[in-house]
Amino acid sequence: MTHTGSTTFPTTGAARGDAGEDGPRQPASFDEVIDLVLRQGLGERALFGPAEPAAGRSPEAALRAARRAYRAMARLTHPDVAPAARRADAANAFARLTELWEAYQLAAGAVPGSRRRDRTGTVVFGRGRATTARPRAGAAMGAARGGPAGAADGTGDRFTYTVGERYADGDIATLYRVARTAPADGGPGGPADGDDPPYVVKIARSAADDDLVAREAAALRRIARLGDPKFAPYVPRLVDTGRFADAAAGGAGRRANVLGRLDGFVTLAQVRAAYPGGVDPRDAVWMWRRLLVAVGHAHRAGVAHGAVLPGHVLIHPEQHGLVLVDWCYSAVPDPAEGAVVGPHRGAGPAGFAGGRGARRPGRGDEDPSRRIPALVEAYADWYPPEVARREPPGAATDLALATRCVSYLLGSPDPARLGAGVPAPIRRFLGGCLLPAPSMRPDDAWQLLGELDDLLGRLYGPRRFRPFTMPRPTR
């Protein structure tokens, strides 16, 4: 979740290379970006403008202009489109731009109209932890997940959580370490309570997105209640939900989720940045298999993730663990207790309404929880067509997005653009999961996993552990 999402498509401004009246200069060529970023080593202020807008200019306008500048430079230096002889320079510049953009957003605020606030010291009052615990699989993963099993259900003991330092950023929310937790009634607490417990608290940067935080909590509760406990390590553990008083909003109550901390994990976006030419297919396949398990686990509980994207898939390189995070975009196509996410079932009302941190499908007369509530703009072209048609997602929806992730890891989100280093049978397999009509795509993650295993067996023989490492970044 170091991935920070964008909220709107780039708008037409000054011509490239010219200084527009509403923003910083946008370089006009690949060589110009390389010169500014690598040779001159300019910082985020010089590239994107000051984080504090000039007098008479709104923070929203400054952020929009900075985003246009970043996107223009990112498009020019993306390794997928750079000249073959310059891909090393492109990868270095693209990685550096990403770091600088994240630094700019930390200073300026990643959501238009909302400044990044330091929540350190805020006290979140929990609603109540789960009263029952379930056995969990994977001892190696359990240590990283933090604390006992179960999901907050609002019926257990009540705790307070003191917000600590920033831990990670998501598309619409920031995660903070929990500096301290204590029973609300002053009791002794449990073994994971006290100072620096293994938890994070997730707070939407805009109060307008608190409903997405609540949606995530509902999805994780449903998966914990209806899912197979042996696959529980593939999703975040909802420790508690709570509320806090937002001083910046006049003391208004805000939502927060308390989650198990995931130390040692990296996103697929970070993996791809570390391997700009693409990950070796023999390494990508274990991530692929585990991602299908995570998706299949949720689908059996009746939950569609809705945003299986590189920033939402975390892996543990050494332990080969995987966790599918950020369930704010999830949907429950059929709310019946025993329902599963299966074949695509049809259309809903068309049209989109304006965004609030992400572009949102318009609300119809039916239950909005059945549909994906928002799109992550940075990956808008990854979504399959049924999402734009505002149809409830089927299993094929998440599987198409998962396929894009794997293809992206291998070198390009479009399997047709993958190089000869990716075996042709894998390229064809990926392409078959991305056909336009959902009825033509795979709609069962577990069946797809079996078919993938058959393919991998023919290509690589019996499965064996293959160590995977993340290279140290070079500056």
N, C-alpha and C positions, 0 to 999 in steps of 0.2 A: 503494500500500500504506500510505498513511496511514490507510486504513480499518482500524479495530480491531474485530474480531468479538466477539460475545457468546457465552456458552457454555451458558446454560440459559434455558428459558422463564420469564417472570415468575411468581412464586408468589403465592398469596393471602396478604396480610398485613393490616395495619391498614387501616381504611377511608380512602379518599382524604380528605385534608384534616386527618386526625388524626395525631398523633405516635405511631407504633407503638413497641412496646418494643424492636423489633429493627432500627430504622432511622430515617433522617431523615423529616421531615414531607413528605408528597406533596401538592402543590397540587391543589385540587379543580376549578379552572376555567381556561379560556383566559386570562381577564383577570388572574387571580392569577399565572400564570406570566409573563405580559408584565410585570407590576409587579415581580416579583422579579428577572427577568433583565435587562430593559431599563431600567426606571425606577430601581430600587434598585441595579442593577448588581452583584448579589451574586456572589461567587466560588464556585469549586468546593467549597471546604470548607463554606460556608454552605448550599449546595444539596444536596450529597451526603454530608456528614459528613466528619470528619477521616480522612485517609489512614491514620494510625496508630490502630488500634482502641483503645478504652478498656480498662482493666484488666479481666480476666475475660471479654473478648469476643474471639472468634477473628477473624483476618483474613478468613476465608471468609464469616462472617456479616456483617461490615462491608461487604464487596464486594457481597454479594447485596442488602443493603438499599440501597446506593448505586445499584446497577443498577436496582432497582425504582423508585427516585425518578427516575432519569434517563428511564427508559422511560415513566413516567406523564407527565412533562412533555413528552417528545418526541411522544407521541401527541396531546396537547392542542394542540401548536403546529405540527404538520406542515402545510405549505402545502396539501397535498391535501385536508385536512379542515377547515381554518380557514374562517371566514365570508368570503365573497368580498370584503367591504369591508375586511377586516383582514389580507389575505394578505401585505401588505408587512411589517406587524409580525410576523406568523407566520414569514416567511422570515428576518427578522433574529434573532428569538428562537431559532429552530431552529438557525441557523448558530452562534450564540453558545453554545447548549447543547452542540452537537457539539464545539466548541473546549474548553469547560470539562470535558466528559466525557473527552476525550482527555488533558487535563492531569491529571485525577484518576487515570486509569489509569496514566499514567506514574509517578505518585507511589505508587500503591497496588498496582500489578500487575494486568495485564489477565486473568490466569487465576486462578480460585479456588485458594487454597492455595499460590500461587506468588508471591513478591515479585519485582518488577522489579529485576534485578541489573545492575550496571554491568559489562559484559564488557570494557571498555577495557583493553588490554594483554594480553588472552588470546592465546595462540599456537595457531593451528590448523595441524595437520600434514597436508598434502595427500597424497592417495593416488597422484596422478600425472595430469598433464594429457594431453590428447589428443595422440597421436603424429602425426596427420594433420590437415591443414587443408582446408577446403572453400571455394570461392569464395562470396562473399556478395553479395547484391544490395542496392542502395540506399546510395550513398556517404553521403548525408546522415544516414541512420540509423546507418551503421557507425561514424561518429565518436562517436555517443552510446553505442553498445553496448560499446566498449572492447576493444581488442586483437584478435588474429587469430581466425579462425573455428575451428570444431570444438567438440567436447564432451568433457569429461573422461571417459576410459575406464580409468583406473587403470593404464595401461601406459607412460606417458610419464615425463618428468622430475618429480621430487618437489620441492615447494616448501613453505615455511612462510608463514603469513599472520598478521600481527599485527593484532588487532582494534582499530579506532579508534572514533570517535564514532558514536552512533546515527544511522541514516540514515532509517529508516521502520519502521512497525509493520504487521504483517499479522494475520490471525485468530489464528494459534497461534504465530507466530514474530516475532522482531525482526531487522531487517537493520541491519548496521553497515558503515560505510566500512572498507575495509582500509587501515590506516595505512602498512603496509610489507609487501612480499613479497620473499622471497629464496630462492634454491635451497637445499634442505636439505643438499646436499653442499658448500656454500660456493662454488659456481661463479659465473660472471658474470651469469647470468640473461638475460632478453630485454629488448627495448626498453620493454615495459610494466611491468617490474619496478622495484623500488626504493621510494622514498617516494611515498605517495598514488597508487597505481596505480588504474586505472579499474574497480575491483571492489568488490563488497559481499560480506559473509559473512552467511549466514542461519542463525540458531540458534533452535530451538524454545524457548519460554519454560519448558516443562515437559519433563523427560526422557521422560515417558510418550508424548510426541508425536514422538519421534525417528524412529519408523517412517514418519510422514508426510513427514518431510524426506527419508528414503531413497526413498520412493515418488516424490517429485518428481524426484529425481536419475535414477531409472530411466526415468521418462516422458521427460525431456529427452534422455537418451541415446538412447532409441528413436527419438524424432522426428529427432534429428540424424543417426542412422544410416539411417533409412528414408524420411525426408521429402525433398521437393524443395528443394534448397539455395537456390533463388531466393526461397523464402518463409521462409527461416530468420529474417529480422529480425522476424517476427511473434511469436516466442517468446523467452524469455530465453536467453542463452547460458550454459550450464553450463561454467564455467572449470575447476573442480576439485571434488572432494568430499574431506572430511577429518574428522579427529577431534581433540578437545581434552579435557583433563582438567578436570572440573568440580569446583572446590575446594569448592563448597557441597554437593556430593554425595559428599564424602570422596575426591575424586580419580577418581571413576568416569568412564569414557570416554563422550563424547557425540559425536553426529554434527553436521556442518555442511556446507552447500553454499556454494561460492564462485561468484558469478554476475557477469556483466557489469553495470556500473552504468548506470542509466537516468536520466541527468540531464535536466531540462527536461520530464519527463513529468508528467501529472496523471491521477488516476483519474476514471472516469465519475461517481463519487460527488461528487468535487470540482466537476466540470462542472455537475452538476445543482444543487449548492448555490449555485454562482455564477449560475445561471439558474433561480431557484425556480419561475418560471412555465412552464418548459419551453424547450428549445432550438428554434430555428427549424428546421423540417423540412429545409430546404435545407442546413443545417449537419449535422444528425444523419445524413443519408444517407451522407456519406463515412465516418463512423465505423461505420455499419451495414455498408457494403460491406467495409471492412477487417476487421471482426470476423468476417464470414462467411469471409473468406480465412484468417484465423488458425485458425478452427475446422475448416475444410475441410483445411487443411494437416496438422493433427494427426490428423484422422480417416483421411487417406490413409496415415498411418504407424501406424494401429491404436490410437491413444490417444484416449480420451474425457476431456475436461478435468474434468467433474464439478461445476464450481462457477463457471460463467460469470456472474459477478455484478459489480455496479458497482465494487467495490473491487479487482477482479482484472483490470479492463480499463484499460490506461493509454494515453493519447493524447499526442502531441506537438502542441500547438495550431498552432504556426507551420509545422511541416514536414508536418503531416497524417500523422504516423506513428502506428501502433498496435502495442502489444505485449500479449499475453494472458499474464498472470503467475499465480503461485501454483498450481503443479501438484501440490500436496500431496493434493488430493482426486481425483486422476486415477484412471482405470481402464483396463485393457486387456481388453476383452470377449472377444477371441480372441487368445491369445498366439502363434499361428502367425506366422512371420516375414513373410509377405506379406499378412497379414490387414488389412482396413480396418474402420473403424467405419461400419456401414451400418444397414439396417433393424433395428428392435427384434425380438429373437428369443424373448422369453418370460420366464417367471417363475422365481423362485428362492425360497429359504426365507423365510418371513415373520417379522416381529418386529424390534425394535430392542433393543440392549443399552445400558447406561448410558454417559454421555458422559465424555470425557477432553479437555476443551477444546472439544469440539463433540459434538453428539449423534451416535452411531455406529450404523449398522445392525448387527444381530446377525450373528455369524459362522456360516456354514453349513459343510457338508462339502466344498464345492467351493472352488477357488482363490479366496481373498479379493481378489486383485488384479483380478479380473474385475468387482468391484462398487465403487461409490463408498463410501469408507471413513468419511465423516463429513459432516454437514450443517452449514452456517453458520447458526446459530440466528436471527440477525437477519433472514435471508431465507428462513426455513423455509417460508413460504407461497408462495414463488416456485417451488419445485421441482415438476416434473410428477409425476403420481400413481405412475408406475412406480418412482420412487426410494423412496417410502415402502413400496412392495410388495417392496422389496429385490431388484429385477430388475436384471440387468446392463444398463448404459445402452446405448442405440443412438444413432445420429446425431441422432434427433429429440429426445433428452434435452438435449443441449447447445444445439440450435437453439431449443428452447423457452426456455431460460434466456437465451440471447442476445437473443431477441425481447423478453423482459421488460426487459432492459437498455435496449433502444432505445425501447420504449414509456415506460419510466421517464424517459429523457432528454427525451422529448417532452411530459411532464407528469404521467403516471401509469403505474404498471406494468400497469394494466388498460386495454387499448385501448378498451374500451367507455366509459371515463370521460374520454377525450381530448376536448379542445374542438374547436370548428369550425375553429380555426387549423391543425389537421392535416387534410389532404385526406382525404375519405372513402375513396378507394381505398387509401391507406396504412393507415388504421384497419382496413379489411377484410383487408388483406394480413397485418397483425400478428395479428389475431384468428384467421386460418386456421392460424397456426403454433402456436396455444395450445389446440387442441382436446384433450379429455381423453385419448382413446386414442392411443397413439404411432403406431399404424398409420394414423391419419387425419392425422397431421402430416407436414410435409416431413422427409425423411430423407437428404437429400444437400445439403450446404452449397453445392457448386459449382452444382448445378442451381438451387437457390434464389437464388443470386447472379444467375444469368442471368435468372430470372423477375423479380427485383427491378430489374435494369437495364432490362428491357423496360417495366416500370411507370414507372420514373423518366423514361425517355425520353419516354413519352406525357405525363407531367405537366410536366416541366421542360425538355424538349428535350435537345440534346447536352450532355454533361458538360463543365463548365468549373471551373477552380479558384476557390474562394470562400474568402477569408481568414477565419480564425476566431481570435478572441482571448478570453482569460480576463480578465474585469474585475478591477480591483484591489479587494481586500476593503475594506469600510468598517467601522470600529469605532466 
